[in-house]
Amino acid sequence: MRGRWKYGVALAAALMVTACNSTERTVLDETANGLADNAAGQRDIDRSVKAEAQAIMAPLAPPEPGTPGGLPDEPVPLTEGTIDPESPQGAAQLVQGYYGLLEEKRFGDAQKLWGEGSDYARQDPAAFARRFAGFSEIHANIGAPADSEGAAGSLFVTVPVQVYARIAADGKPWYALRSVTLRRVNDVDGSSPAQRSWHIESIGPFPPPAP
């Protein structure tokens, strides 16, 4: 009789432990699901708030060509048809590609368009990408390239660029005029195809046109 009583107590204790474990698992599952639901709900709220904020942001409206802050009032540099990659038009096309890569946040590919002798080409890729971390979006209008000039077996050409971007911290528009200088080897004997291609040599300020 006493043996059966001990067995009954042990069985009841085991059932209580099983019930407690089951209850704990249920509570933990419900808590985890609740946290997941809350996180998903918070993400939806964040996206909604961001969309509303962007809707009321000042639009990106870069100044028109020929006006203060705008590009020179000149013909569009890129024309229909095939462009000679070694011509000034080819240099402007490379600049257009460079800012297109920045717009798509493909900073590693954009860095490859710098000349191998430049500081930016040798910069750590992560450090190069951080240069643009302050902008949520980057765009550019490309102006007409200047005539190429030769020096010491190289050709140089400058291309004006109107950069218009949005500051990530506050969503405000940001505008700047830049002058991109490109360089390539002038068909020197023994030069490689890569050396005879345009590469970005430097990017500096561009003086705005007179009103």
N, C-alpha and C positions, 0 to 999 in steps of 0.2 A: 504493500500500500504506500509506504513511504517512498519507495523507488518510483512509483507512478507519479507521485506528487512532485518529486524533483524533476522528473521528465516534463511534466506539465508546466512547471515554472520556467524551465529552460526553453521550451517551445514558445511560451508566451513572450519571453524576453527576445528571442530571435525574431518573432513576428513584429515586435515593437521596433527593433533595430531596422528591419527591412522597411517598415512603414516610414520611419524617420528618414532613411536614406532616400526613399522614393519621394517624400515631401521635399527634402533638400534639393533633389535634382529638379523637381518641378519648379521650385522657387528660383533656382539658379537659371533654368531655361527661360523662365518668364522674365527674369531680370535682364538676361543677355538679349532676349528678343526686344525688350523695351528699350534697352540702350541702342540697339541697332535701329529701331524705329525712330528713336529720338535723333540719332545721328543723321538718318536719311531725311527726316523732317527738317533738321537744321541746314542740311545741304540745299534742300529745296528753297528754304527761306533765304539763304545766302545768295543763291542764283537769282531769286526774285528781286532782292534788294539791289544786286549788281546790275540787273537789267533795267530797273527803274532809274538807278543812278546814271547809267550810260544814256538813257533816254533824255535826261535833262542836262547832260553835259553840253558845253559849248561845242558846236560843230567844228571840225577841222576845215578851215577855209583859208588856205595860203593866198597871199597877195597875188594879184594878176601880173603877168609879164609887163615890164615897162613901168611898173609902179614901185614905190618904196617897199623894199622887202621882197620884190618879185624878181624873176629872171629877166635878163635882157630881152627886149621884144624882137626876137629873131625867129627864123623858121625852125620848125621842129627838126632836130638833128637826124632822127631815124626815118628813113624813107622806105617805101615799098620796094620789094625786090631783094636781090642778093647784095649784101654789103661786104666789101673787101675787109677781112678781119685785120689787115695791117694798115688800113686807112684811119684817119681821124674819126670817121663814122664808126669804124670798128671799135675804136677806143670808147666812144660814147655808148656803144652797145654793151661793152663790158661793164661800164659804170651803172648802166641800167640794170644789168644782171646782179651787180653787187648789192644795190639797194633792194632789189627784189628778194635776194636771199635774206637780208636783214628783216624785211617785212615778214618773211615766213619763219623768222627766228632760226634759220639754218646758219648759225654763226660760224661753225667749223668750215662749211663750204665757202662762206664769205671771206674768211681769213686766208684761204688758199689763193685768192685773187690779188693779194699783196705781193710785191716783188720780194724775192728771197733775201735780199739784202736789207729789207726794212725791219725796223724794230717790231712792228706789229706781226710780221710773218714769223718772227722768232719767239713771239710771246706765247706763254702757256695758253692753250685753247680755253681753259676755264677762265683765266684772267681776261682774255679777249672778249669772251661772252659777257663778263660782268660789266664791261664798258657800256652795255646797252640795257642793263638790268633796271635802270630808272624809267624806262619807257614801257608802257603797255602795248603800244603799237607804233610802228615806224613806216613812213612813206616818203617818196621823193619824186620830184619832177626834174627831168634831165634837160639841160639846155644844149644849145648848139656848140660843138667843139671848135676850138681855135685851130688855126693851121699848125701842123707839126713843125718842130724846130729841131735841128740836128746839133749834136755836140759830142765829141770824143767817141764816135762810132755808135752813138745812140740817138734815138728820136724821142722827143718829148711832145706831149700834147696836154692841154688843160681843158677840162669840161666843167662848166658851171652846174651846180645842183641846188635845188631848193628842197630842203628837208622839212617835212612837217610831221610831227609826232604828237603823242599824248603822254603826259607825265603820269606814271603809275600811281604816285602817292595821292594826287588830288584830281586827276582826270583833266587837268587844264591843257589846252593846246600849246605846242612849242614849235617855233619856226626858226629856221636858220638858213643862210646862204653859204654854200661851200664851193671851193674850187678844188677839183680833183686833178692831180697831175699824174699822168701815166707815162711809162717808159717802155721802150723795146729796143733791142739791138738792131742796128740798121744794116741788115743783110751782110754782116761781116763774115768772111770766109771762116769756116769751122764752127760757126755758131749753130746752136741747136734750134729746132722748131719752137721749143719752149722759150728760148731767149729772144726769138724773133716775134713773140706774141706780146701783146700789151699786158702790163701789170701795173697795179697802183703803186706809185712811188710815194705820194704824200697827199694829205687832205688838209686844206687850210681855209681861212676865211675868204669870202668873195665879196668885193666891194659892191654894194647895191647900186643899181642904175640911178641916175639923177632923176628927180621928179619931172 
